[in-house]
Amino acid sequence: MKKTILLALTATAFLAAADKTFTGTITDSMCGKDHTAMKMGADGKCSTACVKAGAKYALLDGTNVYTLSDQNTPEKFAGQKVTVTGTLQDKTLKVTKIEAAK
């Protein structure tokens, strides 16, 4: 019985840690869904400027804004729709891969 419970817990932990895909737009943690207050034009330009000012790159999935663990790769996708592969922990996506959405 103990082996069965241990195997079930191990399998659950493994599945919870498995990479998943998330699709959305690269944004920043300061503006999130709405870049209009910054009056910088394109959302990508605003996100890049906000990150240079101390914000973090994030993924907006339409409703939620998730901070990204990788802060280098998202720069080239700022304002664009992407697919992020990784694991979600709280409101942070531990990024394995970022690519343009198809």
Secondary structure, 3 states (H helix, E strand, C coil): CHHHHHHHHHHHHHHHHCCEEEEEEEEECCCCCCCHHHCCCCHHHHHHHHHHCCCCEEEECCCCEEEECCCCHHHHHCCCEEEEEEEEECCEEEEEEEEECC
